Amino acid sequence: MLKVNRKLLSLAVLGSALGFAGCSTAPIHVIVDPSLSTAEVYDVDGLNNRYWGKPIKFGPFRTEKTRVGESWKWTSGAYSAETGGEKVSVSLGTKNKPYRFLFIGEKGEEWQVDCRAETPIVGWQTNHSEGSVATGETRLGCAMRDPAGAIHPLALHGRGADFRGETRFGDAMIDIHALHEIPDRNGKPFSLPASVGYELRQGEHVIASVDILGGGRVYMAHELPADLRTPVAMAATVLLFFHET
């Protein structure tokens, strides 16, 4: 079956964004919480024109040894029918997309990150075409191993503009929510039908945001505790890579 390419949706979203931005040549960025007005803002290097293995870098953080796979597991036999002289076969299954990388923190420490995204799909094949489409939520699960060997989880699920999840580093629980608003040509929020960024929160406090539009951008709250800087930057990197799966 043909791959479900999430980048096609991104291109459609970007085209819509450009239309609502009018003739401005300024880069389009997702709208983040006003509390990040004093945040450290890092442009991402390596998100555009990607090949797997190419590092992602922002600020003092970077990745190494990125690997990705992709497979389809069909959970039911094909249903076949014939219409208009053309045979149509339909199957139900799951698209699996594992990815892994080394994350290098700002002090040079190495974390091992292993993730897997799963999406239920229906696939079809005719005499002249084939394809597949998602039929439910995509679920992402990650295990992040710190230099001492402790495992820290990250989970995300959703579809379209509604993705949500959480990650935990020791006693620090961080909620993750998708962002989907950009400024229109008048500077007012315009909601897109897709996730174009993510927000990381602890309670009522926004501690970071990830913008996946254009070349990518990461916001880290100025008051973010030093011991959470690398974990939060790593979670942001997981979300940047998830956008590419």
C-alpha positions in Angstrom: 0.0 0.0 0.0 1.1 3.6 -0.5 2.5 5.5 2.5 0.3 8.0 4.3 2.4 11.2 4.0 1.8 13.6 6.8 3.8 16.2 4.9 1.0 16.6 2.4 -1.2 17.9 5.2 1.6 20.2 6.3 1.9 21.6 2.8 -1.9 22.1 2.6 -1.9 23.8 6.0 1.0 26.0 5.0 -0.7 27.0 1.8 -3.8 28.0 3.8 -1.6 29.9 6.2 0.1 31.8 3.3 -3.3 32.8 2.0 -4.5 34.2 5.3 -1.2 36.0 5.9 -1.7 38.1 2.8 1.3 39.4 0.9 3.6 39.6 3.9 7.0 38.1 3.4 7.6 37.6 7.2 7.9 34.0 8.2 4.7 32.5 9.6 4.9 31.2 13.2 2.5 29.5 15.4 0.9 31.6 18.2 2.4 30.8 21.6 1.3 31.8 25.1 2.0 35.4 26.0 4.0 34.3 29.0 6.7 33.2 26.6 7.4 36.8 25.5 10.6 36.7 27.6 11.5 33.1 26.6 14.7 31.9 25.1 13.9 31.4 21.4 15.9 29.0 19.2 15.5 28.6 15.5 15.9 24.9 14.5 18.6 23.8 12.1 18.0 20.6 10.2 14.2 20.3 10.2 13.9 21.3 6.5 15.1 19.2 3.6 15.6 16.3 6.0 17.1 13.0 5.4 17.0 10.5 8.3 20.4 10.7 10.1 20.7 14.4 9.6 21.0 16.0 13.0 18.6 18.5 14.4 20.2 21.4 16.3 18.9 24.4 18.3 20.8 26.5 20.8 23.2 24.2 22.8 21.2 21.1 21.9 21.6 18.6 19.1 20.9 15.0 18.0 23.1 12.2 16.6 22.6 8.8 15.1 19.0 9.2 14.1 17.3 6.1 12.7 13.7 5.6 11.5 11.7 2.7 10.2 8.2 2.2 8.8 6.0 -0.9 8.4 2.4 -1.8 8.0 0.7 -4.6 9.9 -2.6 -5.8 8.4 -5.0 -7.1 11.1 -7.7 -8.4 8.8 -7.9 -10.1 5.5 -8.7 -8.1 2.4 -12.3 -7.5 1.4 -12.7 -7.7 -2.3 -15.4 -6.5 -4.6 -15.8 -5.7 -8.3 -17.5 -2.5 -9.5 -17.6 -1.2 -13.0 -15.3 -3.9 -14.1 -12.6 -2.9 -11.7 -11.6 -5.0 -8.7 -11.3 -3.3 -5.4 -9.5 -4.8 -2.3 -9.8 -3.2 1.1 -7.7 -4.2 4.3 -7.6 -2.9 7.9 -4.3 -2.5 9.6 -1.8 -0.4 11.5 1.0 1.9 10.3 4.1 1.7 12.6 6.8 4.3 12.6 9.6 3.8 15.1 12.4 6.3 15.4 15.4 6.7 17.7 18.2 9.1 18.2 20.9 10.2 20.7 20.2 13.5 22.3 23.1 15.7 23.4 22.3 18.1 26.3 23.9 21.5 26.8 26.6 19.9 29.1 27.4 17.3 26.6 25.5 14.5 28.3 23.9 11.8 26.1 20.4 10.5 26.3 19.0 7.5 24.3 15.6 8.2 22.9 13.4 5.4 21.4 9.9 6.3 20.1 7.1 4.5 18.2 4.1 6.1 16.5 1.2 3.8 15.5 -1.8 4.8 13.4 -4.8 2.6 12.5 -5.3 2.7 8.7 -7.5 1.3 6.0 -5.8 0.4 2.7 -7.2 -0.1 -0.7 -6.0 -1.3 -4.1 -7.7 -1.2 -7.5 -6.5 -2.1 -11.0 -5.0 1.3 -11.4 -4.3 2.8 -7.9 -3.6 2.0 -4.3 -3.4 4.0 -1.1 -4.2 4.1 2.6 -5.8 6.6 5.0 -5.8 6.9 8.8 -9.0 5.8 10.5 -8.3 6.8 14.1 -5.9 8.5 16.5 -2.1 8.3 16.1 -0.4 7.2 19.3 3.2 8.0 20.1 5.1 6.3 22.9 8.7 7.1 23.8 11.3 5.9 26.3 14.1 8.4 27.1 17.1 6.9 28.9 19.2 9.3 30.9 23.0 9.0 31.4 22.4 7.2 34.7 20.2 4.6 33.0 16.8 5.8 34.3 13.9 5.6 31.8 11.6 8.6 31.4 8.3 8.2 29.4 6.5 10.4 26.9 3.1 9.6 25.4 1.0 11.6 22.9 -2.2 10.8 21.1 -4.6 12.5 18.8 -5.4 13.5 15.2 -5.7 16.7 13.2 -5.6 19.7 15.5 -6.2 17.7 18.7 -3.0 16.1 20.1 -2.4 15.8 23.8 -0.2 13.8 26.1 2.4 14.0 28.9 6.0 13.3 29.8 7.6 12.7 33.2 11.2 13.3 34.4 11.4 12.1 38.0 8.8 14.1 40.0 8.3 16.6 37.2 5.1 15.9 35.2 4.7 17.9 32.0 1.5 18.1 30.0 1.6 18.4 26.2 -1.0 20.1 24.0 -1.1 20.8 20.3 -1.2 24.4 19.0 -3.1 25.3 15.8 -3.4 29.1 15.6 -1.4 31.5 13.5 -1.9 35.2 13.0 -4.0 36.3 10.0 -3.1 39.3 7.8 -4.5 41.5 10.5 -2.6 39.9 13.3 -5.6 38.1 14.8 -5.5 34.4 15.7 -6.7 32.1 12.9 -7.2 28.4 13.7 -5.9 25.8 11.3 -7.4 22.2 11.1 -4.0 20.6 12.0 -1.3 20.6 14.7 1.4 23.2 13.8 3.1 23.3 17.2 3.0 22.0 20.8 2.8 23.6 24.2 4.5 22.1 27.3 2.9 23.0 30.7 3.4 22.3 34.4 0.1 23.1 35.9 -0.9 26.6 34.8 2.6 27.5 33.7 3.8 27.2 30.1 7.4 26.2 30.2 8.1 25.7 26.5 6.5 25.6 23.1 7.5 24.0 19.8 6.7 25.6 16.4 6.9 23.1 13.5 6.1 25.7 10.7 8.9 26.7 8.4 12.3 25.8 9.7 11.0 25.1 13.2 11.4 27.1 16.4 11.7 26.2 20.1 10.7 28.5 23.0 12.0 27.8 26.5 10.7 29.8 29.4 13.3 32.0 31.0 12.4 30.8 34.5 12.7 27.1 33.5 14.7 25.3 36.2 18.3 24.4 35.1 17.7 20.7 35.8 14.7 20.7 33.4 16.3 22.5 30.5 17.8 19.4 28.8 14.7 17.2 29.4 12.4 19.9 28.0 14.6 20.4 25.0 14.6 16.7 24.4 10.8 16.5 24.6 10.7 19.3 22.1 13.0 17.4 19.8 10.8 14.3 20.1 7.9 16.5 18.9 9.9 18.0 16.0 10.7 14.4 14.8 7.1 13.3 15.3 6.1 16.0 12.8 8.3 14.3 10.3 6.9 10.8 10.8 
